[in-house]
């Protein structure tokens, strides 16, 4: 099979596509033909060595965490009814490959018939993280939440999930994304290319900051206006504030099924910025890192 390999810490440009051995099926295997891999900051931050202290890895590795595909075969201890089904899941041993061997039943989820696999692929590292943040932060309808990185693969789901809970949302984004963020549901949009301090002073009712971007300049400006405002970050593990906390959110298997159902009934919408052929992974990751996001970027596999 083909796989995208990281064998240095020199960054995105050093990624390689290689032919590697197909996985050997075991009793707990679900062999998936990959259709989509979400491009996550987790990938390119690992490739640059930025996450060595949080995620130590021994190279070479297959990159990727989430996947969406079709079950081709299963081992003797897996449910045969999975064969032929659309699924999403996570693979701790890498997911950016033609075939994924999913051996942990609780993190493989059937996709409803009326949900496109590309849309379902945005749940892993997107909607799941957003829901995990909300649960960990104990956010309720009385809160007013400011989100950095609001237009990205996590932020777009955060806005939707918070609005469904009756929360007032203030989104921080680039000037090119102001209308996009309003369309998703943000009540107020702060354009970080303008005077952030002045815009913040219009929103004195903020009760919580959720940082998905890891932009120190923006957090500094927020803290200068609101020094006692709690800041929760998933993007950086240190910031000079007594009210700062770094979290690694997670959710239960039943929550994944709930998110998929919400896509199915139209309560949530998947925002996909662009889909690249897996061979164009360097271009896809570079865009993810350097552009002003509008949802999630996906890699497509020729299965």
C-alpha positions in Angstrom: 0.0 0.0 0.0 1.0 3.7 -0.3 1.6 5.8 2.8 2.7 9.3 3.6 5.9 9.0 5.7 7.6 11.4 8.1 11.3 10.3 8.6 12.8 13.7 9.8 11.8 16.7 11.9 12.6 19.1 9.0 9.0 20.0 8.4 6.3 19.6 5.7 8.6 19.7 2.7 10.4 16.5 3.9 7.3 14.3 3.7 7.6 11.3 1.4 5.1 9.0 -0.3 6.3 5.4 -0.1 5.1 1.9 -0.8 4.9 -0.1 2.4 3.7 -3.5 3.3 -0.1 -4.0 3.7 -1.2 -4.5 7.3 -1.5 -8.1 8.4 -5.0 -8.7 9.5 -5.6 -10.0 13.1 -8.7 -11.1 15.0 -9.6 -7.5 16.0 -8.8 -6.0 12.6 -11.2 -3.9 10.6 -9.4 -3.3 7.3 -10.5 0.0 5.8 -9.9 1.3 2.3 -9.2 4.9 3.0 -11.2 7.6 1.2 -10.2 10.7 3.1 -7.7 11.8 5.7 -8.2 15.2 7.5 -5.2 17.5 7.5 -4.6 18.5 11.1 -2.2 21.0 12.7 -1.3 17.9 14.8 0.5 16.6 11.7 2.6 19.5 10.6 3.5 20.5 14.2 4.7 16.9 14.7 6.7 17.1 11.5 8.6 20.2 12.6 9.4 18.7 16.0 7.2 21.3 17.7 5.3 18.6 19.7 8.3 16.5 20.8 7.6 17.2 24.5 3.9 16.5 24.1 4.0 13.7 21.5 7.4 12.0 21.4 7.6 9.8 18.3 10.2 7.4 17.0 10.8 7.9 13.2 9.8 6.9 10.6 6.1 7.1 11.1 3.0 7.2 9.0 1.4 10.6 9.5 -2.2 11.3 10.2 -4.7 10.6 13.0 -8.2 10.5 11.5 -9.6 8.6 8.5 -12.8 8.0 6.6 -13.3 5.0 4.4 -15.1 1.8 3.6 -14.6 -1.5 5.5 -13.1 -4.1 3.2 -12.7 -7.0 5.6 -12.7 -7.8 9.3 -11.0 -10.2 11.7 -12.7 -13.1 13.4 -13.6 -11.1 16.5 -15.2 -8.2 14.7 -18.7 -7.8 13.5 -19.0 -9.1 9.9 -21.9 -6.6 9.3 -19.2 -3.8 9.1 -18.0 -5.1 5.7 -18.9 -2.6 3.0 -20.0 0.1 5.6 -18.8 3.7 5.5 -16.8 4.5 8.7 -14.7 7.1 10.4 -12.2 6.6 13.0 -8.8 7.4 14.5 -5.5 5.5 14.2 -2.8 6.0 16.8 -0.3 4.4 14.4 -1.0 6.8 11.5 -3.9 7.1 9.1 -2.5 8.6 5.9 -2.3 5.4 3.9 -4.3 3.5 1.3 -5.3 1.0 3.9 -5.9 1.4 7.6 -6.0 -1.5 10.0 -8.4 -0.3 12.8 -8.0 -2.7 15.8 -9.7 -0.7 18.5 -13.5 -1.2 18.1 -14.6 1.8 20.3 -12.9 4.3 18.0 -14.5 3.1 14.7 -17.9 4.6 13.9 -20.4 3.8 11.1 -21.5 6.8 9.1 -25.2 7.3 8.4 -26.2 6.6 4.8 -27.2 10.3 4.1 -23.8 11.7 5.3 -21.1 12.1 2.8 -17.8 10.5 3.8 -16.0 13.8 3.2 -18.2 15.6 5.7 -17.9 12.8 8.2 -14.1 13.0 7.9 -14.2 16.5 9.5 -15.5 15.1 12.8 -12.1 13.6 13.7 -9.9 16.4 15.0 -12.8 18.8 14.4 -16.2 18.4 15.9 -14.9 15.9 18.5 -12.4 18.4 19.8 -14.9 21.2 19.8 -17.4 19.1 21.9 -14.6 18.0 24.2 -13.7 21.6 24.9 -17.3 22.5 25.7 -17.6 19.6 28.1 -14.3 20.3 29.8 -14.9 24.0 30.2 -18.5 23.5 31.5 -19.8 26.1 29.2 -23.6 26.9 29.5 -26.1 29.3 28.0 -25.2 32.1 30.4 -21.6 32.3 29.0 -20.3 34.6 26.4 -17.4 32.8 24.6 -14.6 34.3 22.6 -13.0 31.9 20.1 -9.6 32.4 18.4 -9.0 30.4 15.3 -12.7 30.5 14.8 -12.8 29.8 11.1 -10.8 26.5 11.2 -11.7 22.9 11.4 -12.4 23.1 15.2 -13.6 26.6 15.4 -16.4 26.2 12.8 -17.8 23.3 14.9 -17.3 25.2 18.1 -19.5 28.1 16.9 -22.2 25.7 15.8 -22.2 23.6 19.0 -22.2 26.7 21.2 -25.0 28.4 19.4 -27.1 25.2 19.7 -26.6 25.6 23.5 -27.8 29.2 23.4 -24.3 30.6 24.0 -23.3 34.1 22.7 -20.2 33.6 20.5 -17.6 36.2 19.6 -15.3 34.9 16.9 -11.8 36.2 16.2 -10.8 35.9 12.5 -9.1 37.5 9.5 -10.8 40.3 7.7 -11.4 37.9 4.7 -13.4 35.6 6.9 -15.7 38.1 8.7 -18.8 37.2 6.5 -18.0 33.5 6.6 -17.9 33.5 10.5 -21.2 35.4 10.6 -22.8 32.9 8.2 -21.8 30.0 10.5 -23.5 31.8 13.4 -21.0 34.0 15.3 -22.9 36.9 17.0 -19.8 39.2 16.9 -16.7 39.0 14.7 -13.4 40.6 15.8 -11.1 41.3 12.8 -7.6 40.6 14.1 -6.1 42.7 11.3 -7.7 45.8 12.8 -7.5 47.3 16.3 -8.3 44.3 18.5 -8.3 46.2 21.7 -10.9 48.7 20.4 -13.1 45.9 19.2 -12.8 44.0 22.5 -14.1 47.0 24.4 -17.4 46.6 22.7 -17.8 43.1 24.2 -17.3 43.6 27.9 -19.6 40.6 28.7 -17.1 37.9 27.7 -16.8 35.2 30.3 -14.5 32.6 28.6 -11.8 32.5 25.9 -11.2 29.4 23.9 -7.9 29.4 22.0 -7.6 27.1 19.0 -5.0 29.1 17.2 -2.1 29.6 19.6 -1.4 33.1 18.5 0.5 34.8 21.3 -0.1 38.4 19.9 -3.9 38.0 19.9 -3.9 36.4 23.4 -1.7 39.3 24.7 -4.2 41.8 23.4 -7.1 39.9 25.0 -5.3 39.7 28.3 -4.4 43.4 28.2 -8.1 44.3 28.1 -9.3 41.4 30.3 -6.5 40.4 32.6 -8.8 38.2 34.8 -10.5 36.4 31.9 -10.1 32.6 31.9 -8.3 31.3 28.8 -8.5 27.7 27.7 -6.1 26.6 25.0 -5.7 23.4 22.9 -3.0 25.0 20.8 -0.2 26.0 23.2 0.7 24.7 26.7 2.0 27.9 28.2 0.9 31.6 28.3 1.8 34.2 30.8 -1.5 34.5 32.6 -2.7 33.1 35.9 -6.1 32.3 34.3 -4.5 30.3 31.5 -5.0 26.5 31.2 -3.9 24.0 28.5 -6.3 21.1 27.9 -6.4 18.0 25.7 -10.1 17.4 25.3 -11.7 14.0 24.6 -15.1 12.6 24.2 -16.8 9.2 24.6 -17.7 6.9 21.7 -21.4 7.7 22.2 -20.6 11.4 21.6 -19.1 10.5 18.1 -22.4 8.8 17.2 -24.3 11.9 18.4 -22.1 14.2 16.3 -22.6 11.9 13.2 -26.4 12.0 13.9 -26.3 15.8 14.1 -24.7 15.9 10.7 -27.3 13.4 9.4 -30.3 15.5 10.6 -28.8 18.9 9.6 -28.1 20.3 13.1 -24.4 20.5 12.2 -22.8 21.4 8.9 -19.3 20.3 7.8 -17.2 23.1 6.3 -14.5 21.8 3.9 -12.0 24.4 2.6 -10.4 22.2 -0.1 -9.8 18.6 -1.0 -6.4 17.5 -2.3 -5.1 14.3 -3.8 -3.0 12.5 -1.2 0.1 13.0 -3.5 -0.3 16.7 -3.0 0.1 16.5 0.8 2.9 19.1 1.0 0.7 21.6 -0.8 -2.3 20.7 1.4 -0.4 21.0 4.7 1.3 24.2 3.7 -2.2 25.7 2.9 -3.5 24.5 6.3 -0.5 26.1 8.1 -0.3 29.4 6.2 -3.8 30.2 5.0 -6.8 31.8 6.6 -8.9 28.7 7.1 -12.5 28.1 6.2 -13.0 24.7 7.7 -11.0 21.6 7.2 -8.7 20.5 4.4 -8.9 16.9 3.4 -6.6 14.4 1.5 -8.4 12.1 -0.9 -7.3 8.6 -1.7 -7.8 6.7 -5.0 -9.6 3.7 -3.5 
